């Protein structure tokens, strides 16, 4: 995310803006990448993670049960319809 976007978002949430910790993977790590990207978290390829799940029946079933999620996924994340 661009710095200006993060700044505006922090203002909207009434939080103090800081980039401290921006490159760190916190707590239990990423569910996809564990701690492999700690100290360079922004290089994780988070916008195509759905590719790893698109053949997972449980994941696909969520979109079948809640078709409005397909539009949200496309609008916000660029996930193709149908994936």
Protein Blocks (a to p, Z undefined) as FASTA:
>chain_A
ZZklmmmmmmmnopacdfehklpcehjbpfklommlgoilmlpcfklmmmmmmmgmklmm
mmmmmmmlmmmmmmmnopacdZZ
